[in-house]
Amino acid sequence: MTENPTSQVRIGICPGCGARIRFQQFELGEFVVCEECGDELEVVQTNPVKLDWAYSEPYENDDWDDDGDDDFDDGWDDYDDDDDWDE
């Protein structure tokens, strides 16, 4: 008789508090809540089980602009330093 690998208890570790979370059945992308700290987690790897904080949308940093142009307004263009110096 062979054992069904999905019926084995698997353990994932909460990245927030380190609590062990036991799984009987799980899928990649499944969301769980840590009973110890209440963090919402997502199964990001199945073998071994790896959990990460769940995000409603994938993280995309659209604010980062690495093309070297001056799209970013840091406010220095409006700074008039002539008034700060006494001659």
PDB file of N, CA, C and O in Angstrom:
ATOM      1  N   MET A   1       0.845  -1.173   0.000  1.00  0.00           N
ATOM      2  CA  MET A   1       0.000   0.000   0.000  1.00  0.00           C
ATOM      3  C   MET A   1       0.894   1.241   0.000  1.00  0.00           C
ATOM      4  O   MET A   1       1.800   1.361   0.825  1.00  0.00           O
ATOM      5  N   THR A   2       0.634   2.152  -0.922  1.00  0.00           N
ATOM      6  CA  THR A   2       1.424   3.379  -0.973  1.00  0.00           C
ATOM      7  C   THR A   2       0.676   4.495  -0.273  1.00  0.00           C
ATOM      8  O   THR A   2      -0.554   4.540  -0.251  1.00  0.00           O
ATOM      9  N   GLU A   3       1.460   5.389   0.293  1.00  0.00           N
ATOM     10  CA  GLU A   3       0.884   6.518   1.003  1.00  0.00           C
ATOM     11  C   GLU A   3       0.629   7.656   0.046  1.00  0.00           C
ATOM     12  O   GLU A   3       1.445   7.920  -0.837  1.00  0.00           O
ATOM     13  N   ASN A   4      -0.488   8.332   0.207  1.00  0.00           N
ATOM     14  CA  ASN A   4      -0.801   9.502  -0.593  1.00  0.00           C
ATOM     15  C   ASN A   4      -0.030  10.688  -0.018  1.00  0.00           C
ATOM     16  O   ASN A   4      -0.260  11.054   1.134  1.00  0.00           O
ATOM     17  N   PRO A   5       0.890  11.308  -0.792  1.00  0.00           N
ATOM     18  CA  PRO A   5       1.710  12.382  -0.231  1.00  0.00           C
ATOM     19  C   PRO A   5       0.900  13.612   0.177  1.00  0.00           C
ATOM     20  O   PRO A   5       1.357  14.394   1.010  1.00  0.00           O
ATOM     21  N   THR A   6      -0.284  13.799  -0.389  1.00  0.00           N
ATOM     22  CA  THR A   6      -1.085  14.956   0.010  1.00  0.00           C
ATOM     23  C   THR A   6      -1.757  14.756   1.354  1.00  0.00           C
ATOM     24  O   THR A   6      -2.247  15.718   1.946  1.00  0.00           O
ATOM     25  N   SER A   7      -1.791  13.517   1.853  1.00  0.00           N
ATOM     26  CA  SER A   7      -2.415  13.277   3.147  1.00  0.00           C
ATOM     27  C   SER A   7      -1.430  13.447   4.290  1.00  0.00           C
ATOM     28  O   SER A   7      -1.834  13.430   5.453  1.00  0.00           O
ATOM     29  N   GLN A   8      -0.149  13.611   3.990  1.00  0.00           N
ATOM     30  CA  GLN A   8       0.847  13.828   5.033  1.00  0.00           C
ATOM     31  C   GLN A   8       0.704  15.238   5.592  1.00  0.00           C
ATOM     32  O   GLN A   8       0.351  16.174   4.876  1.00  0.00           O
ATOM     33  N   VAL A   9       0.981  15.366   6.862  1.00  0.00           N
ATOM     34  CA  VAL A   9       0.952  16.684   7.480  1.00  0.00           C
ATOM     35  C   VAL A   9       2.238  17.401   7.116  1.00  0.00           C
ATOM     36  O   VAL A   9       3.336  16.888   7.334  1.00  0.00           O
ATOM     37  N   ARG A  10       2.089  18.593   6.560  1.00  0.00           N
ATOM     38  CA  ARG A  10       3.234  19.434   6.218  1.00  0.00           C
ATOM     39  C   ARG A  10       3.224  20.634   7.156  1.00  0.00           C
ATOM     40  O   ARG A  10       2.167  21.040   7.641  1.00  0.00           O
ATOM     41  N   ILE A  11       4.383  21.193   7.408  1.00  0.00           N
ATOM     42  CA  ILE A  11       4.492  22.323   8.318  1.00  0.00           C
ATOM     43  C   ILE A  11       5.153  23.488   7.607  1.00  0.00           C
ATOM     44  O   ILE A  11       6.198  23.336   6.976  1.00  0.00           O
ATOM     45  N   GLY A  12       4.530  24.657   7.717  1.00  0.00           N
ATOM     46  CA  GLY A  12       5.100  25.908   7.243  1.00  0.00           C
ATOM     47  C   GLY A  12       5.339  26.818   8.433  1.00  0.00           C
ATOM     48  O   GLY A  12       4.667  26.697   9.457  1.00  0.00           O
ATOM     49  N   ILE A  13       6.282  27.716   8.304  1.00  0.00           N
ATOM     50  CA  ILE A  13       6.626  28.626   9.393  1.00  0.00           C
ATOM     51  C   ILE A  13       6.116  30.028   9.068  1.00  0.00           C
ATOM     52  O   ILE A  13       6.359  30.547   7.979  1.00  0.00           O
ATOM     53  N   CYS A  14       5.409  30.635  10.018  1.00  0.00           N
ATOM     54  CA  CYS A  14       4.916  31.991   9.846  1.00  0.00           C
ATOM     55  C   CYS A  14       6.108  32.948   9.840  1.00  0.00           C
ATOM     56  O   CYS A  14       6.902  32.940  10.781  1.00  0.00           O
ATOM     57  N   PRO A  15       6.250  33.780   8.790  1.00  0.00           N
ATOM     58  CA  PRO A  15       7.375  34.713   8.753  1.00  0.00           C
ATOM     59  C   PRO A  15       7.246  35.847   9.778  1.00  0.00           C
ATOM     60  O   PRO A  15       8.228  36.529  10.071  1.00  0.00           O
ATOM     61  N   GLY A  16       6.050  36.048  10.317  1.00  0.00           N
ATOM     62  CA  GLY A  16       5.844  37.118  11.281  1.00  0.00           C
ATOM     63  C   GLY A  16       6.234  36.751  12.700  1.00  0.00           C
ATOM     64  O   GLY A  16       6.920  37.510  13.384  1.00  0.00           O
ATOM     65  N   CYS A  17       5.793  35.583  13.134  1.00  0.00           N
ATOM     66  CA  CYS A  17       6.022  35.222  14.536  1.00  0.00           C
ATOM     67  C   CYS A  17       6.781  33.907  14.721  1.00  0.00           C
ATOM     68  O   CYS A  17       7.169  33.571  15.840  1.00  0.00           O
ATOM     69  N   GLY A  18       6.995  33.162  13.636  1.00  0.00           N
ATOM     70  CA  GLY A  18       7.736  31.909  13.732  1.00  0.00           C
ATOM     71  C   GLY A  18       6.899  30.713  14.135  1.00  0.00           C
ATOM     72  O   GLY A  18       7.436  29.626  14.348  1.00  0.00           O
ATOM     73  N   ALA A  19       5.587  30.896  14.243  1.00  0.00           N
ATOM     74  CA  ALA A  19       4.713  29.785  14.629  1.00  0.00           C
ATOM     75  C   ALA A  19       4.677  28.731  13.528  1.00  0.00           C
ATOM     76  O   ALA A  19       4.798  29.046  12.344  1.00  0.00           O
ATOM     77  N   ARG A  20       4.512  27.495  13.930  1.00  0.00           N
ATOM     78  CA  ARG A  20       4.383  26.394  12.976  1.00  0.00           C
ATOM     79  C   ARG A  20       2.921  26.254  12.568  1.00  0.00           C
ATOM     80  O   ARG A  20       2.029  26.169  13.411  1.00  0.00           O
ATOM     81  N   ILE A  21       2.697  26.234  11.259  1.00  0.00           N
ATOM     82  CA  ILE A  21       1.348  26.091  10.728  1.00  0.00           C
ATOM     83  C   ILE A  21       1.283  24.757  10.017  1.00  0.00           C
ATOM     84  O   ILE A  21       2.051  24.498   9.090  1.00  0.00           O
ATOM     85  N   ARG A  22       0.364  23.910  10.453  1.00  0.00           N
ATOM     86  CA  ARG A  22       0.252  22.549   9.909  1.00  0.00           C
ATOM     87  C   ARG A  22      -0.771  22.511   8.780  1.00  0.00           C
ATOM     88  O   ARG A  22      -1.831  23.132   8.855  1.00  0.00           O
ATOM     89  N   PHE A  23      -0.426  21.766   7.732  1.00  0.00           N
ATOM     90  CA  PHE A  23      -1.296  21.608   6.574  1.00  0.00           C
ATOM     91  C   PHE A  23      -1.525  20.131   6.313  1.00  0.00           C
ATOM     92  O   PHE A  23      -0.580  19.343   6.357  1.00  0.00           O
ATOM     93  N   GLN A  24      -2.765  19.744   6.043  1.00  0.00           N
ATOM     94  CA  GLN A  24      -3.072  18.408   5.535  1.00  0.00           C
ATOM     95  C   GLN A  24      -3.079  18.476   4.008  1.00  0.00           C
ATOM     96  O   GLN A  24      -2.434  17.671   3.335  1.00  0.00           O
ATOM     97  N   GLN A  25      -3.808  19.436   3.482  1.00  0.00           N
ATOM     98  CA  GLN A  25      -3.877  19.643   2.040  1.00  0.00           C
ATOM     99  C   GLN A  25      -3.705  21.131   1.779  1.00  0.00           C
ATOM    100  O   GLN A  25      -4.243  21.966   2.508  1.00  0.00           O
ATOM    101  N   PHE A  26      -2.972  21.448   0.763  1.00  0.00           N
ATOM    102  CA  PHE A  26      -2.745  22.842   0.434  1.00  0.00           C
ATOM    103  C   PHE A  26      -2.346  22.945  -1.024  1.00  0.00           C
ATOM    104  O   PHE A  26      -1.942  21.960  -1.641  1.00  0.00           O
ATOM    105  N   GLU A  27      -2.463  24.138  -1.565  1.00  0.00           N
ATOM    106  CA  GLU A  27      -2.080  24.394  -2.942  1.00  0.00           C
ATOM    107  C   GLU A  27      -1.213  25.642  -2.996  1.00  0.00           C
ATOM    108  O   GLU A  27      -1.301  26.508  -2.126  1.00  0.00           O
ATOM    109  N   LEU A  28      -0.394  25.725  -4.003  1.00  0.00           N
ATOM    110  CA  LEU A  28       0.400  26.915  -4.238  1.00  0.00           C
ATOM    111  C   LEU A  28      -0.551  28.095  -4.436  1.00  0.00           C
ATOM    112  O   LEU A  28      -1.505  28.005  -5.209  1.00  0.00           O
ATOM    113  N   GLY A  29      -0.289  29.198  -3.739  1.00  0.00           N
ATOM    114  CA  GLY A  29      -1.152  30.370  -3.843  1.00  0.00           C
ATOM    115  C   GLY A  29      -2.288  30.397  -2.838  1.00  0.00           C
ATOM    116  O   GLY A  29      -3.037  31.372  -2.783  1.00  0.00           O
ATOM    117  N   GLU A  30      -2.431  29.351  -2.046  1.00  0.00           N
ATOM    118  CA  GLU A  30      -3.495  29.304  -1.040  1.00  0.00           C
ATOM    119  C   GLU A  30      -3.210  30.318   0.064  1.00  0.00           C
ATOM    120  O   GLU A  30      -2.057  30.527   0.443  1.00  0.00           O
ATOM    121  N   PHE A  31      -4.265  30.944   0.574  1.00  0.00           N
ATOM    122  CA  PHE A  31      -4.129  31.911   1.650  1.00  0.00           C
ATOM    123  C   PHE A  31      -4.522  31.269   2.972  1.00  0.00           C
ATOM    124  O   PHE A  31      -5.494  30.517   3.045  1.00  0.00           O
ATOM    125  N   VAL A  32      -3.759  31.574   4.014  1.00  0.00           N
ATOM    126  CA  VAL A  32      -4.037  31.082   5.361  1.00  0.00           C
ATOM    127  C   VAL A  32      -3.819  32.227   6.342  1.00  0.00           C
ATOM    128  O   VAL A  32      -3.154  33.214   6.028  1.00  0.00           O
ATOM    129  N   VAL A  33      -4.388  32.081   7.533  1.00  0.00           N
ATOM    130  CA  VAL A  33      -4.187  33.061   8.598  1.00  0.00           C
ATOM    131  C   VAL A  33      -3.468  32.367   9.741  1.00  0.00           C
ATOM    132  O   VAL A  33      -3.883  31.297  10.186  1.00  0.00           O
ATOM    133  N   CYS A  34      -2.386  32.979  10.215  1.00  0.00           N
ATOM    134  CA  CYS A  34      -1.654  32.431  11.352  1.00  0.00           C
ATOM    135  C   CYS A  34      -2.508  32.589  12.607  1.00  0.00           C
ATOM    136  O   CYS A  34      -2.949  33.692  12.928  1.00  0.00           O
ATOM    137  N   GLU A  35      -2.736  31.497  13.306  1.00  0.00           N
ATOM    138  CA  GLU A  35      -3.563  31.537  14.509  1.00  0.00           C
ATOM    139  C   GLU A  35      -2.855  32.231  15.664  1.00  0.00           C
ATOM    140  O   GLU A  35      -3.509  32.706  16.593  1.00  0.00           O
ATOM    141  N   GLU A  36      -1.533  32.296  15.621  1.00  0.00           N
ATOM    142  CA  GLU A  36      -0.776  32.921  16.711  1.00  0.00           C
ATOM    143  C   GLU A  36      -0.782  34.449  16.618  1.00  0.00           C
ATOM    144  O   GLU A  36      -1.072  35.131  17.601  1.00  0.00           O
ATOM    145  N   CYS A  37      -0.461  34.989  15.427  1.00  0.00           N
ATOM    146  CA  CYS A  37      -0.312  36.444  15.310  1.00  0.00           C
ATOM    147  C   CYS A  37      -1.366  37.098  14.424  1.00  0.00           C
ATOM    148  O   CYS A  37      -1.483  38.324  14.415  1.00  0.00           O
ATOM    149  N   GLY A  38      -2.144  36.298  13.671  1.00  0.00           N
ATOM    150  CA  GLY A  38      -3.196  36.841  12.834  1.00  0.00           C
ATOM    151  C   GLY A  38      -2.740  37.330  11.473  1.00  0.00           C
ATOM    152  O   GLY A  38      -3.548  37.865  10.713  1.00  0.00           O
ATOM    153  N   ASP A  39      -1.446  37.158  11.140  1.00  0.00           N
ATOM    154  CA  ASP A  39      -0.960  37.583   9.830  1.00  0.00           C
ATOM    155  C   ASP A  39      -1.618  36.768   8.724  1.00  0.00           C
ATOM    156  O   ASP A  39      -1.823  35.563   8.865  1.00  0.00           O
ATOM    157  N   GLU A  40      -1.945  37.438   7.624  1.00  0.00           N
ATOM    158  CA  GLU A  40      -2.476  36.759   6.452  1.00  0.00           C
ATOM    159  C   GLU A  40      -1.295  36.311   5.600  1.00  0.00           C
ATOM    160  O   GLU A  40      -0.445  37.118   5.224  1.00  0.00           O
ATOM    161  N   LEU A  41      -1.253  35.024   5.301  1.00  0.00           N
ATOM    162  CA  LEU A  41      -0.110  34.429   4.621  1.00  0.00           C
ATOM    163  C   LEU A  41      -0.540  33.733   3.345  1.00  0.00           C
ATOM    164  O   LEU A  41      -1.711  33.406   3.154  1.00  0.00           O
ATOM    165  N   GLU A  42       0.437  33.513   2.474  1.00  0.00           N
ATOM    166  CA  GLU A  42       0.204  32.813   1.214  1.00  0.00           C
ATOM    167  C   GLU A  42       1.238  31.711   1.073  1.00  0.00           C
ATOM    168  O   GLU A  42       2.405  31.899   1.416  1.00  0.00           O
ATOM    169  N   VAL A  43       0.812  30.559   0.569  1.00  0.00           N
ATOM    170  CA  VAL A  43       1.748  29.470   0.272  1.00  0.00           C
ATOM    171  C   VAL A  43       2.470  29.843  -1.021  1.00  0.00           C
ATOM    172  O   VAL A  43       1.863  29.879  -2.091  1.00  0.00           O
ATOM    173  N   VAL A  44       3.775  30.120  -0.913  1.00  0.00           N
ATOM    174  CA  VAL A  44       4.548  30.545  -2.080  1.00  0.00           C
ATOM    175  C   VAL A  44       5.451  29.437  -2.609  1.00  0.00           C
ATOM    176  O   VAL A  44       6.037  29.568  -3.684  1.00  0.00           O
ATOM    177  N   GLN A  45       5.563  28.352  -1.858  1.00  0.00           N
ATOM    178  CA  GLN A  45       6.350  27.189  -2.276  1.00  0.00           C
ATOM    179  C   GLN A  45       5.749  25.974  -1.594  1.00  0.00           C
ATOM    180  O   GLN A  45       5.327  26.049  -0.440  1.00  0.00           O
ATOM    181  N   THR A  46       5.709  24.846  -2.310  1.00  0.00           N
ATOM    182  CA  THR A  46       5.044  23.673  -1.741  1.00  0.00           C
ATOM    183  C   THR A  46       5.996  22.601  -1.220  1.00  0.00           C
ATOM    184  O   THR A  46       5.608  21.829  -0.344  1.00  0.00           O
ATOM    185  N   ASN A  47       7.201  22.526  -1.714  1.00  0.00           N
ATOM    186  CA  ASN A  47       8.103  21.472  -1.262  1.00  0.00           C
ATOM    187  C   ASN A  47       9.513  22.008  -1.130  1.00  0.00           C
ATOM    188  O   ASN A  47      10.227  22.080  -2.131  1.00  0.00           O
ATOM    189  N   PRO A  48       9.945  22.388   0.065  1.00  0.00           N
ATOM    190  CA  PRO A  48       9.201  22.397   1.328  1.00  0.00           C
ATOM    191  C   PRO A  48       8.192  23.550   1.349  1.00  0.00           C
ATOM    192  O   PRO A  48       8.257  24.473   0.536  1.00  0.00           O
ATOM    193  N   VAL A  49       7.266  23.470   2.295  1.00  0.00           N
ATOM    194  CA  VAL A  49       6.246  24.506   2.404  1.00  0.00           C
ATOM    195  C   VAL A  49       6.909  25.808   2.834  1.00  0.00           C
ATOM    196  O   VAL A  49       7.623  25.855   3.836  1.00  0.00           O
ATOM    197  N   LYS A  50       6.666  26.856   2.068  1.00  0.00           N
ATOM    198  CA  LYS A  50       7.192  28.175   2.414  1.00  0.00           C
ATOM    199  C   LYS A  50       6.036  29.165   2.371  1.00  0.00           C
ATOM    200  O   LYS A  50       5.266  29.199   1.412  1.00  0.00           O
ATOM    201  N   LEU A  51       5.927  29.974   3.428  1.00  0.00           N
ATOM    202  CA  LEU A  51       4.868  30.962   3.548  1.00  0.00           C
ATOM    203  C   LEU A  51       5.468  32.361   3.492  1.00  0.00           C
ATOM    204  O   LEU A  51       6.595  32.585   3.933  1.00  0.00           O
ATOM    205  N   ASP A  52       4.706  33.290   2.948  1.00  0.00           N
ATOM    206  CA  ASP A  52       5.087  34.697   2.920  1.00  0.00           C
ATOM    207  C   ASP A  52       3.835  35.510   3.189  1.00  0.00           C
ATOM    208  O   ASP A  52       2.721  34.996   3.087  1.00  0.00           O
ATOM    209  N   TRP A  53       4.015  36.777   3.533  1.00  0.00           N
ATOM    210  CA  TRP A  53       2.855  37.621   3.773  1.00  0.00           C
ATOM    211  C   TRP A  53       2.047  37.743   2.496  1.00  0.00           C
ATOM    212  O   TRP A  53       2.601  37.892   1.407  1.00  0.00           O
ATOM    213  N   ALA A  54       0.738  37.678   2.639  1.00  0.00           N
ATOM    214  CA  ALA A  54      -0.158  37.747   1.486  1.00  0.00           C
ATOM    215  C   ALA A  54      -0.394  39.201   1.107  1.00  0.00           C
ATOM    216  O   ALA A  54      -0.603  40.054   1.969  1.00  0.00           O
ATOM    217  N   TYR A  55      -0.360  39.465  -0.168  1.00  0.00           N
ATOM    218  CA  TYR A  55      -0.631  40.798  -0.695  1.00  0.00           C
ATOM    219  C   TYR A  55      -1.829  40.697  -1.622  1.00  0.00           C
ATOM    220  O   TYR A  55      -1.985  39.708  -2.339  1.00  0.00           O
ATOM    221  N   SER A  56      -2.669  41.714  -1.609  1.00  0.00           N
ATOM    222  CA  SER A  56      -3.846  41.665  -2.457  1.00  0.00           C
ATOM    223  C   SER A  56      -3.468  41.767  -3.928  1.00  0.00           C
ATOM    224  O   SER A  56      -4.157  41.216  -4.786  1.00  0.00           O
ATOM    225  N   GLU A  57      -2.375  42.468  -4.224  1.00  0.00           N
ATOM    226  CA  GLU A  57      -1.878  42.575  -5.588  1.00  0.00           C
ATOM    227  C   GLU A  57      -0.375  42.338  -5.560  1.00  0.00           C
ATOM    228  O   GLU A  57       0.273  42.654  -4.562  1.00  0.00           O
ATOM    229  N   PRO A  58       0.189  41.801  -6.612  1.00  0.00           N
ATOM    230  CA  PRO A  58       1.642  41.641  -6.645  1.00  0.00           C
ATOM    231  C   PRO A  58       2.321  43.000  -6.543  1.00  0.00           C
ATOM    232  O   PRO A  58       1.819  44.002  -7.052  1.00  0.00           O
ATOM    233  N   TYR A  59       3.458  43.016  -5.882  1.00  0.00           N
ATOM    234  CA  TYR A  59       4.198  44.256  -5.695  1.00  0.00           C
ATOM    235  C   TYR A  59       4.823  44.686  -7.011  1.00  0.00           C
ATOM    236  O   TYR A  59       5.579  43.940  -7.634  1.00  0.00           O
ATOM    237  N   GLU A  60       4.493  45.894  -7.417  1.00  0.00           N
ATOM    238  CA  GLU A  60       5.108  46.471  -8.598  1.00  0.00           C
ATOM    239  C   GLU A  60       5.541  47.873  -8.245  1.00  0.00           C
ATOM    240  O   GLU A  60       4.732  48.683  -7.792  1.00  0.00           O
ATOM    241  N   ASN A  61       6.790  48.159  -8.445  1.00  0.00           N
ATOM    242  CA  ASN A  61       7.295  49.469  -8.122  1.00  0.00           C
ATOM    243  C   ASN A  61       7.287  50.330  -9.372  1.00  0.00           C
ATOM    244  O   ASN A  61       8.312  50.466 -10.041  1.00  0.00           O
ATOM    245  N   ASP A  62       6.139  50.911  -9.694  1.00  0.00           N
ATOM    246  CA  ASP A  62       6.018  51.764 -10.863  1.00  0.00           C
ATOM    247  C   ASP A  62       6.628  53.136 -10.638  1.00  0.00           C
ATOM    248  O   ASP A  62       6.851  53.876 -11.595  1.00  0.00           O
ATOM    249  N   ASP A  63       6.903  53.490  -9.377  1.00  0.00           N
ATOM    250  CA  ASP A  63       7.467  54.800  -9.086  1.00  0.00           C
ATOM    251  C   ASP A  63       8.948  54.873  -9.442  1.00  0.00           C
ATOM    252  O   ASP A  63       9.472  55.967  -9.653  1.00  0.00           O
ATOM    253  N   TRP A  64       9.618  53.758  -9.512  1.00  0.00           N
ATOM    254  CA  TRP A  64      11.042  53.733  -9.802  1.00  0.00           C
ATOM    255  C   TRP A  64      11.261  53.999 -11.280  1.00  0.00           C
ATOM    256  O   TRP A  64      10.697  53.313 -12.132  1.00  0.00           O
ATOM    257  N   ASP A  65      12.061  54.972 -11.573  1.00  0.00           N
ATOM    258  CA  ASP A  65      12.315  55.367 -12.946  1.00  0.00           C
ATOM    259  C   ASP A  65      13.816  55.374 -13.149  1.00  0.00           C
ATOM    260  O   ASP A  65      14.507  56.266 -12.655  1.00  0.00           O
ATOM    261  N   ASP A  66      14.323  54.396 -13.864  1.00  0.00           N
ATOM    262  CA  ASP A  66      15.765  54.231 -14.012  1.00  0.00           C
ATOM    263  C   ASP A  66      16.240  54.596 -15.418  1.00  0.00           C
ATOM    264  O   ASP A  66      17.254  54.074 -15.883  1.00  0.00           O
ATOM    265  N   ASP A  67      15.511  55.494 -16.103  1.00  0.00           N
ATOM    266  CA  ASP A  67      15.931  55.820 -17.453  1.00  0.00           C
ATOM    267  C   ASP A  67      16.804  57.068 -17.521  1.00  0.00           C
ATOM    268  O   ASP A  67      17.192  57.490 -18.611  1.00  0.00           O
ATOM    269  N   GLY A  68      17.118  57.663 -16.371  1.00  0.00           N
ATOM    270  CA  GLY A  68      18.055  58.772 -16.331  1.00  0.00           C
ATOM    271  C   GLY A  68      17.471  60.125 -16.661  1.00  0.00           C
ATOM    272  O   GLY A  68      18.198  61.118 -16.650  1.00  0.00           O
ATOM    273  N   ASP A  69      16.194  60.202 -16.953  1.00  0.00           N
ATOM    274  CA  ASP A  69      15.630  61.518 -17.240  1.00  0.00           C
ATOM    275  C   ASP A  69      15.157  62.170 -15.944  1.00  0.00           C
ATOM    276  O   ASP A  69      15.273  61.588 -14.865  1.00  0.00           O
ATOM    277  N   ASP A  70      14.632  63.362 -16.061  1.00  0.00           N
ATOM    278  CA  ASP A  70      14.253  64.125 -14.881  1.00  0.00           C
ATOM    279  C   ASP A  70      12.755  64.099 -14.630  1.00  0.00           C
ATOM    280  O   ASP A  70      12.156  65.147 -14.390  1.00  0.00           O
ATOM    281  N   ASP A  71      12.131  62.915 -14.682  1.00  0.00           N
ATOM    282  CA  ASP A  71      10.703  62.806 -14.402  1.00  0.00           C
ATOM    283  C   ASP A  71      10.395  63.054 -12.932  1.00  0.00           C
ATOM    284  O   ASP A  71       9.294  63.479 -12.582  1.00  0.00           O
ATOM    285  N   PHE A  72      11.356  62.792 -12.092  1.00  0.00           N
ATOM    286  CA  PHE A  72      11.143  62.905 -10.650  1.00  0.00           C
ATOM    287  C   PHE A  72      11.294  64.356 -10.217  1.00  0.00           C
ATOM    288  O   PHE A  72      12.303  64.993 -10.520  1.00  0.00           O
ATOM    289  N   ASP A  73      10.303  64.880  -9.513  1.00  0.00           N
ATOM    290  CA  ASP A  73      10.354  66.245  -9.017  1.00  0.00           C
ATOM    291  C   ASP A  73      10.729  66.205  -7.548  1.00  0.00           C
ATOM    292  O   ASP A  73       9.899  65.876  -6.701  1.00  0.00           O
ATOM    293  N   ASP A  74      11.964  66.536  -7.246  1.00  0.00           N
ATOM    294  CA  ASP A  74      12.412  66.519  -5.859  1.00  0.00           C
ATOM    295  C   ASP A  74      12.273  67.872  -5.181  1.00  0.00           C
ATOM    296  O   ASP A  74      12.593  68.006  -3.999  1.00  0.00           O
ATOM    297  N   GLY A  75      11.799  68.882  -5.915  1.00  0.00           N
ATOM    298  CA  GLY A  75      11.571  70.186  -5.323  1.00  0.00           C
ATOM    299  C   GLY A  75      12.770  71.113  -5.375  1.00  0.00           C
ATOM    300  O   GLY A  75      12.631  72.295  -5.062  1.00  0.00           O
ATOM    301  N   TRP A  76      13.930  70.631  -5.754  1.00  0.00           N
ATOM    302  CA  TRP A  76      15.134  71.463  -5.775  1.00  0.00           C
ATOM    303  C   TRP A  76      15.115  72.476  -6.919  1.00  0.00           C
ATOM    304  O   TRP A  76      15.810  73.489  -6.847  1.00  0.00           O
ATOM    305  N   ASP A  77      14.347  72.229  -7.955  1.00  0.00           N
ATOM    306  CA  ASP A  77      14.285  73.183  -9.060  1.00  0.00           C
ATOM    307  C   ASP A  77      13.643  74.495  -8.633  1.00  0.00           C
ATOM    308  O   ASP A  77      13.917  75.542  -9.220  1.00  0.00           O
ATOM    309  N   ASP A  78      12.798  74.446  -7.623  1.00  0.00           N
ATOM    310  CA  ASP A  78      12.104  75.644  -7.156  1.00  0.00           C
ATOM    311  C   ASP A  78      12.866  76.357  -6.041  1.00  0.00           C
ATOM    312  O   ASP A  78      12.423  77.403  -5.568  1.00  0.00           O
ATOM    313  N   TYR A  79      13.974  75.822  -5.626  1.00  0.00           N
ATOM    314  CA  TYR A  79      14.721  76.368  -4.497  1.00  0.00           C
ATOM    315  C   TYR A  79      15.573  77.544  -4.962  1.00  0.00           C
ATOM    316  O   TYR A  79      16.352  77.423  -5.907  1.00  0.00           O
ATOM    317  N   ASP A  80      15.420  78.668  -4.296  1.00  0.00           N
ATOM    318  CA  ASP A  80      16.203  79.858  -4.616  1.00  0.00           C
ATOM    319  C   ASP A  80      17.197  80.072  -3.473  1.00  0.00           C
ATOM    320  O   ASP A  80      16.829  80.549  -2.399  1.00  0.00           O
ATOM    321  N   ASP A  81      18.450  79.716  -3.716  1.00  0.00           N
ATOM    322  CA  ASP A  81      19.436  79.814  -2.650  1.00  0.00           C
ATOM    323  C   ASP A  81      20.110  81.183  -2.599  1.00  0.00           C
ATOM    324  O   ASP A  81      20.959  81.402  -1.735  1.00  0.00           O
ATOM    325  N   ASP A  82      19.768  82.100  -3.480  1.00  0.00           N
ATOM    326  CA  ASP A  82      20.374  83.427  -3.452  1.00  0.00           C
ATOM    327  C   ASP A  82      19.987  84.210  -2.194  1.00  0.00           C
ATOM    328  O   ASP A  82      20.755  85.058  -1.740  1.00  0.00           O
ATOM    329  N   ASP A  83      18.831  83.942  -1.636  1.00  0.00           N
ATOM    330  CA  ASP A  83      18.380  84.658  -0.458  1.00  0.00           C
ATOM    331  C   ASP A  83      19.030  84.158   0.828  1.00  0.00           C
ATOM    332  O   ASP A  83      18.963  84.830   1.857  1.00  0.00           O
ATOM    333  N   ASP A  84      19.657  82.990   0.778  1.00  0.00           N
ATOM    334  CA  ASP A  84      20.195  82.384   1.990  1.00  0.00           C
ATOM    335  C   ASP A  84      21.590  82.880   2.352  1.00  0.00           C
ATOM    336  O   ASP A  84      22.031  82.668   3.482  1.00  0.00           O
ATOM    337  N   TRP A  85      22.282  83.518   1.455  1.00  0.00           N
ATOM    338  CA  TRP A  85      23.664  83.895   1.678  1.00  0.00           C
ATOM    339  C   TRP A  85      23.785  85.413   1.796  1.00  0.00           C
ATOM    340  O   TRP A  85      23.281  86.159   0.956  1.00  0.00           O
ATOM    341  N   ASP A  86      24.443  85.841   2.823  1.00  0.00           N
ATOM    342  CA  ASP A  86      24.729  87.283   2.976  1.00  0.00           C
ATOM    343  C   ASP A  86      26.119  87.551   2.442  1.00  0.00           C
ATOM    344  O   ASP A  86      27.079  86.883   2.824  1.00  0.00           O
ATOM    345  N   GLU A  87      26.225  88.512   1.575  1.00  0.00           N
ATOM    346  CA  GLU A  87      27.541  88.827   1.015  1.00  0.00           C
ATOM    347  C   GLU A  87      28.049  90.133   1.510  1.00  0.00           C
ATOM    348  O   GLU A  87      29.145  90.551   1.137  1.00  0.00           O
TER     349      GLU A  87
END
